[in-house]
Amino acid sequence: MKEKGLSSITAYEGQVVSLRVETVEKPSGLRATREIVVHRDCIAAVVLDESNNVVMVRQFRRPTGKILLEIPAGSVEPGEQPDGCVKRELQEEIGYLPGKIKKIGGFYSAPGYCTEYLHLYLATDLTKSHLVAEDTDEIEIVRVPISDVLKMIRNGEICDAKSVAGLLRVILEEIR
């Protein structure tokens, strides 16, 4: 079932992603080209406040041309552990330090063409703590009652994969 790598070149090297173009041989013997977006691992966190609201961020996403409502997320920096990244990202994006974080899974964002793996967390026991970061000045913090989340996923108000996956994971855990 595995493909055999025959050649690989880096076609683009950016600040956030690079593009690797590979020639592979499929198990059938046919050759194919694979374009692979290389991206660092990331974290995504479902953040619950003391009133059982999900703390989310609303921000413009250039690739979609839309403003999206999302769970907080961010790239794991070189040398940083995912747990530490959760704490840093939540302070930067929503201005809170979680007292408790629990890893609840993980997933590849787009395994057909991207290496990005998202470590999924539940964050609770929040304390105000703000870290200044680039690119967070346009983020709006939104609190959503967890009871409204399924309806918002159904009607498309929450429509990015990491948010849908993370929120459904937390809701399914509550049902058990």
N, C-alpha and C positions, 0 to 999 in steps of 0.2 A: 504493500500500500504506500510506502514512502517513496518520495521522489529523490533522485540522486542529483546533487548539485554538480554542475559542470563548469560554470563560470559565474563570477559575481563582480559587478563594478558599482561604485558609488556615483550616481549620476548627479546628485545634489546634496549639499551639506549646509543645513540652515542652523539657526539658533535653537529651534525647538524640535525639528524633524530632519531626517535625511531620507533620501530615496535610493534604495539599492535595487539594481536590475540584475536578475539572475536568470541564467539559462539552466534548465533542469531536464532530466530524463525521467519520464513517467514509467511506472512499472510495465506498461505495455511496450516500452521502447521509443515512444514518440517523444520528441523534444518540444519544450514549451518555454515561454518567457514569463517570469514572475516579477512584478513591480511591487516592492515591499517598502512601506513607510516605516522607518525605524523611529520609535519614540520611547522615552524612558517610562518605567513603571509609574503609576499614579495611585492616589488614594481617592476614595469617594466616601463621604460620611453622611449617614442619616443622623441628624442632630435633633434630639428631643429635649424641650425645656420642661420646667417643673409643672406646667399646665397641660402636658401631653400635646403640645404643638410641635410640628416639624419646622425647624428654622431653615429656611431656604434662601436662595439668592436669585434675584431677577437681573439678567444682564443681556446686552446685545451680543449676538454671536455672528461675526462677519460671514463665516462660511454658509450660514443658513439665511442671512439677511433678516433675521428675526430676533425679537427679545424673547428669551426663554426663561422659564422658572425651573431651577435646578437645585439638587442637593450640592453642598460645597464639595469641591474637589481640587486637586492640584498635583503637580509633578513631584515625585520623590527626587530630591537633589542628590548628586553624587556623594556617597559616604553617609547619607541620611537613612535611617530605618523608617519603614512605613508608619510605625506608631508615633515617632517624633514628627513626621510629616503631618499627620492628622492634627496634632496639637498646634503646630506652626500655621498650617493653612486655616484652621478655624479662627485663630487669633487675627490673622490677616484679613480674611474674608468677612467674618461675621462679628469679630470683636469679643469672642468668648474663648476661654480655656476650658476644655472638658475635664472634669474631675475623674470621669470614668470613660474608658474607651474599650470596646469589645470587638474583636475581629469577627465578622459574621459571614465571611466568604470572599470571593473574588471572581473575576472573569476577564476575558479578552474583549476589548471594545469592538474590534472589527478584524477577526482572525483571517479573513480572506485576503487582506492586504496590509495589515498593520501589526507591529509587535507589541503594542501597548497592552499592559496588564493592569487592571484596577484592583487594588486591595480595598475591600468593602468593610466599613466599620459602623458601629452604633456608638454615638457619643452622647453622654448625659452628664448631669451634675455640673452645670455650667457656672462659671465665674467670669465676670467682666474682665477682659484683658485684651488690649488692642496692640497689635504689631503693625507698623506701617509697612506697606509693600507696594511695589509698582503694579499698575493695572487693576487696582481695586477701587479706585475713586468713583467709578460708574456703577458699582454694584449696589442694588437695593435689597435690603434684608426684608424678608417676608415670612411671617409666621402663619402656618396653615394647620388647623386642627387635624389631627391624624384621622379623625372620622370623615373628613372631606377628601382624603387622598385618592381613594378608589374612583370616586366620581370625577375628580380632576384628571386622572389618567384616562378614564373612559372618554371624556369629552375633549381630550387633546390639550388641556391646559398644561399638563406635565407630559412632555413628549420626547425627552432625550433618554437614551438607553440606560445610562448609568443611574439616573434618577428613578426611572420605572423599575429597574432591577433592584436597586437598593430599597426603595419603599415597599415593593411587594415582598421582598425578603423579610423585612421587619414586620409587616402585617401578617404574613404567614406564620412567623414565630409567635406572635401574640395569640393567634387562633389555636395553636397547639395546646 
